[in-house]
Amino acid sequence: MEIGGTGGGQTNPRAEEIRHTLQRRRDASLVFHSVIQEHYKLLCKVRELDIQCRQLEKIQAEFQSENETLTLSLQDARRQLATQAAQEAVQADVQKLKEETLRLYQEKEKVVSEKDALAEQLDIVRDTCSRQIDEIQTVVSKRDDLQETIDGLRKELKTLQEANSASGEEMARRIQSDEDALKKVEALTVENNDLIARIVHLKDQEAQKMNEMNVLREKIIADAKVQASEIIAEAKQKSKQSARKTDEGIALEAGEDEGNIVPVRVKARFEKVHPGGCTAIASDLGMILATCGLDKVVRLWDPVSLKETACLRGSHATVNDVAVTSDSRLILGAEDHQAVRLWDAKSFRMINMSLTGHLGKVTGVSTYPSDAKQAASCATDRSIKVWKLDRGLCSRTIPFTSTAKRINVLSDAGLIVTCHFDGRLRFWDVREKSVSPARVVDAHPSKEICGMHSLTTSNMTCSVGKDNYISLIDTRTFKSLGRFGHPNLHVDSIGQPGISPSGGYISAGSKDGSVFIWSVASSEMTKPTKILKGHEHSVVASAWLPVSAEPFVTADRHGTVSFWTCST
């Protein structure tokens, strides 16, 4: 009890330090409270064992001191006692002391082993705490990073919310604009329906007037037939000889008139005026002659002086066809760039208004015979468009199935003819609502038509095809007037035939540079009246001029334009 009391009053500084350290760590990491509590209990137990060990060491020292004292006393007793009984008692006491000392040593070893085990456990707990502290620091670092990320995301969310608010306002404005546009469209639709109703009413009135005119025409024709039958009856009573002489004189006079327009030789030649090749020739009834080609320009000529008067530029691509309005004020050019360009025939400047709406290359253009405010065009998008030239608007679109090469307007009433790749001529009446042709003529069976020309005054249309024939069609009856050809005639892929102003002759160019001319009245359709030699390259266009001293003009694929004279 004295020993225990003495050990309990002492203070171990290391235990106190460990306690304070554990207290601080407990405050720093509450998540590991149970582990730290167990660690603290172990430390307390180690401290108690350490105290017990010190007590045992002190007891051992006391026993050693007592042992030495007893040993000295024993020696003194041995010296003093000489008897056997005294020595045995002392030896018995010594043996007891040895046994007690051995027992104390064993307890000390046990306490030391327990202390070592507790020290190892303390090291393990320290390592665990160190790892847990590192993990806590890592978690705190990650928490800080996550906090920064959250702050950034909050800023982005705020920015997105502001952008979303702005886009919502813009969307509202656009929706309002769309609603306004829809209202305007509805108003325009109502107005358009009213206009359509008015147009249909006007068309009905026009159709009624046409029916009345047809009735009147039939009546006039019937009266004329009656008068003609009476005249014929009177004529039969005349002398056959007198009638024969009269017929022979008329035939001779007609032959002499037609012979005056057959060209003989080249009077003027202009080399390579259209680099890359010429594509078409057009003329009005006055003094304008126009040519076009792959060089993207239209050239105007004076048929009297045989000189170039202007070069019309501004087209963006090849000009495939050219036309002149009936009042000689506008020049129209059909180009590959899906448009028809317009030029002023007096100032030679391009008009700031193009006829656009085709979805393919515009292959042909034609003006109305008397109406200078209308024109028609065809394109590779397989459609015909009728144009109002004063406004630049399309008034009618007619689709078809085969690509058209050229287009001619036959009358102001709206009769149009187109030539196609399938070898057919299609006649259209734009007054009808139907999109089907009024008549189809198989002019060149299964062969591509390369070009076409119409003479409205004689009601004729001639076309030239890959079958190397010229087909002549009566546009009133839609019947063939003949197929003209020659073994040496080889038509180019671009070929514009010609018809003389009186309708007595037709012409076509050949790949060898020759120009073939046939008489329409001739019974030998494979025997040309004249074969002209004057070009070195394929002739792609020929035309007669209504008013000119040199009435015939040709152009070839090399871009050369030649004027021919009828005098030798």
Beta strands, then each sheet from edge to edge (+ up, - down):
strand 1: 265-270
strand 2: 278-283
strand 3: 289-293
strand 4: 298-302
strand 5: 307-312
strand 6: 319-324
strand 7: 330-335
strand 8: 339-344
strand 9: 355-356
strand 10: 362-367
strand 11: 374-379
strand 12: 383-388
strand 13: 393-399
strand 14: 404-409
strand 15: 415-420
strand 16: 425-429
strand 17: 439-441
strand 18: 449-455
strand 19: 460-465
strand 20: 469-474
strand 21: 479-485
strand 22: 498-499
strand 23: 505-509
strand 24: 514-519
strand 25: 530-533
strand 26: 539-544
strand 27: 552-556
strand 28: 561-565
sheet 1: 1+ 28- 27+ 26-
sheet 2: 2+ 3- 4+ 5-
sheet 3: 6+ 7- 8+ 9-
sheet 4: 10+ 11- 12+ 13-
sheet 5: 14+ 15- 16+ 17-
sheet 6: 18+ 19- 20+ 21-
sheet 7: 22+ 23- 24+ 25-
end
